[in-house]
Amino acid sequence: MANGEREPMHAEAIGPAAVYSLEELSQSCQVEVSWISELVAEGIIEPQGSNPSEWRFSSLSIVRTAKAKRFDRDLGLNPAGIALVFQLLNQIEQLHARLNVVASTKSSLADRADEHLP
């Protein structure tokens, strides 16, 4: 583009709407269809549809598949190991959320106690 202008970036909203076929997910993430089937079997990604020819994946599946690919490439994890990592990350996220609730509750209680001091 002229005068240092940048070409507009195209963005896609990430969400649960199932819009990608098995082949599109495979091409998008540059992984084999059979590997995606293993991710589905381990519960790492969840397609809509009853069999592979009907499967439709959300953009969230692209994100999870890309992360799974990095775990495979960087750490040498198989799909079962990748599923375990996702479970542990989810548990950590839940614990952080609970910790934040406890911390904010404790802070609120401390503020109330300070209000009642002479």
C-alpha positions as CSV (number, residue, x, y, z in Angstrom):
1,M,0.0,0.0,0.0
2,A,1.1,3.6,-0.6
3,N,2.5,6.1,1.9
4,G,3.3,3.4,4.6
5,E,-0.3,2.4,5.0
6,R,-0.9,-1.1,6.2
7,E,-3.3,-3.5,4.6
8,P,-6.2,-4.2,7.0
9,M,-5.8,-7.3,9.1
10,H,-8.6,-9.9,8.8
11,A,-9.7,-11.3,12.1
12,E,-12.0,-14.1,13.0
13,A,-14.1,-14.3,16.2
14,I,-13.2,-17.3,18.3
15,G,-16.2,-19.1,19.6
16,P,-18.2,-22.3,19.8
17,A,-19.9,-22.2,16.5
18,A,-19.0,-25.3,14.5
19,V,-17.9,-24.2,11.0
20,Y,-14.9,-26.3,10.0
21,S,-14.9,-29.8,8.6
22,L,-12.3,-32.4,9.6
23,E,-10.3,-31.7,6.4
24,E,-10.4,-27.9,6.9
25,L,-9.2,-28.3,10.5
26,S,-6.4,-30.6,9.3
27,Q,-5.3,-28.1,6.6
28,S,-5.6,-25.1,8.9
29,C,-3.5,-26.7,11.6
30,Q,-1.2,-28.6,9.2
31,V,-1.8,-31.9,10.9
32,E,-3.0,-35.3,9.7
33,V,-6.7,-36.2,9.8
34,S,-5.8,-39.4,11.8
35,W,-4.1,-37.3,14.5
36,I,-7.2,-35.1,14.8
37,S,-9.2,-38.3,15.3
38,E,-6.9,-39.2,18.1
39,L,-7.4,-35.8,19.7
40,V,-11.2,-36.4,19.4
41,A,-10.8,-39.8,21.0
42,E,-8.9,-38.3,23.9
43,G,-11.5,-35.6,24.4
44,I,-9.1,-32.8,23.6
45,I,-11.4,-31.4,20.9
46,E,-15.1,-32.1,20.5
47,P,-16.7,-32.1,17.1
48,Q,-20.4,-31.8,16.4
49,G,-21.6,-34.7,14.3
50,S,-21.8,-38.5,14.8
51,N,-19.1,-39.6,12.4
52,P,-15.9,-38.1,10.8
53,S,-17.6,-37.3,7.6
54,E,-20.2,-35.2,9.5
55,W,-17.8,-33.7,12.1
56,R,-17.8,-29.9,12.4
57,F,-15.3,-28.1,14.6
58,S,-15.4,-24.6,16.1
59,S,-12.6,-22.1,16.0
60,L,-11.9,-23.1,19.6
61,S,-10.9,-26.5,18.2
62,I,-8.3,-24.8,16.0
63,V,-6.8,-23.1,19.0
64,R,-6.7,-26.4,21.0
65,T,-5.4,-28.3,18.1
66,A,-2.6,-25.8,17.6
67,K,-1.7,-26.0,21.3
68,A,-1.8,-29.8,21.1
69,K,0.5,-29.7,18.1
70,R,3.0,-27.6,20.1
71,F,2.9,-30.0,23.0
72,D,3.5,-32.8,20.6
73,R,6.4,-31.0,18.8
74,D,8.0,-29.3,21.8
75,L,7.5,-31.9,24.5
76,G,7.1,-35.1,22.5
77,L,3.7,-35.8,24.1
78,N,1.3,-38.3,22.7
79,P,-2.5,-37.5,22.6
80,A,-3.0,-39.1,26.0
81,G,-0.3,-37.0,27.5
82,I,-1.7,-33.9,25.8
83,A,-5.1,-34.6,27.2
84,L,-3.5,-34.8,30.7
85,V,-1.8,-31.5,30.2
86,F,-5.1,-29.9,29.1
87,Q,-6.8,-31.4,32.2
88,L,-4.1,-30.0,34.5
89,L,-4.1,-26.6,32.9
90,N,-7.9,-26.5,33.4
91,Q,-7.6,-27.5,37.0
92,I,-4.9,-24.8,37.5
93,E,-7.3,-22.2,35.9
94,Q,-10.1,-23.3,38.2
95,L,-7.9,-23.1,41.3
96,H,-6.8,-19.6,40.3
97,A,-10.4,-18.5,40.0
98,R,-11.2,-20.0,43.4
99,L,-8.2,-18.3,44.9
100,N,-9.3,-15.0,43.4
101,V,-12.8,-15.4,45.0
102,V,-11.2,-16.2,48.4
103,A,-8.8,-13.3,48.2
104,S,-11.6,-10.8,47.2
105,T,-13.9,-12.2,50.0
106,K,-11.1,-11.9,52.5
107,S,-10.4,-8.3,51.4
108,S,-14.1,-7.4,51.7
109,L,-14.3,-8.9,55.2
110,A,-11.2,-7.0,56.2
111,D,-12.7,-3.7,54.8
112,R,-15.9,-4.3,56.8
113,A,-14.0,-5.1,60.0
114,D,-12.0,-1.8,59.5
115,E,-15.3,0.1,59.2
116,H,-16.4,-1.1,62.6
117,L,-13.2,-0.1,64.4
118,P,-13.3,3.2,66.4
